[in-house]
Amino acid sequence: MKVASRSKATRETPATETVSQALDLLEAFLSHGSALDLSELAAILKVDGETVQRLLATLEARDYVQRLGEARNYRLGVRLFELGSHFRNQLDIRRAALPELTSMVEETGQAGFLCVRDGDHALCLERIEGRHFFNIFVLGIGERQPLHCGGAPRALLAGMSDSEIAAYAMRTKLPRYTSQTITTLEGLLEDVVLTRKQGYVISEQDVSLDIAAIGVPIYDPLNRVIASVSLSGIASTYTPRRIVELAETIKAAVRRISRHLRL
């Protein structure tokens, strides 16, 4: 494997060129050895030693590379392992959750969603349509939704501290989508307390009119919220009794997902 070369016809700004060089440097370890020194990296990247030294200093400060003792040799750092583990966890979550999500959709006729937190948004990893005559759901696989609205997104808030939620509210200003959207920090904190207490969150027309959802957080073996699942359907059918039934169905499925993640 060779480090990908950039076309001379490609016009890069100084910032994007620096990012490209940093990525080329990291990828050099994949094909040229687990430990490389400054001169080797300069030759591989075809840039001067001063540029490589600057890149290494930045990457070392962020733990993307690690210096070996007093030598000028470097290897990949722990931060890359952490990112890789995070990606692997997402794959594990999807693998564990998909059968349960499919079963719930078949049993209830509702649409099912699997989400993980991605910064200030919930990222949809999986979506299965329910038994509806038309597509009424806007969140597709690979799409994002703000954390303060929707069943699966709001369930993810249960894993955040009050200070993290406050910072989220300050950054995003909690935009309103319908009259039911939570738009105050106080309301959001109360919602999270209730989610933790009852184990699920009820989303009633806070993203789209006539649509309701129930979301449940998924915990890892260290009791951290790592994902969430939800069932969603037509709001008029979400009677108090139906909400309890669906919530218990999802919570039972989540317990099985969590057990599978512990294996």
Secondary structure, DSSP 4 states (H G I P E B T S, - for coil): --PPPPPTT----HHHHHHHHHHHHHHHHHHH-S-EEHHHHHHHHTS-HHHHHHHHHHHHHTTSEEE-TTSSEEEE-HHHHHHHHHHHHHHHHHHHHHHHHHHHHHHH--EEEEEEEETTEEEEEEEE--S-SS------TT-EEETTSSHHHHHHGGGS-HHHHHHHHHHH----SSTTS--SHHHHHHHHHHHHHHS-EEEESSSSTTEEEEEEEEE-TTS-EEEEEEEEEEGGG--HHHHHHHHHHHHHHHHHHHHHHH-
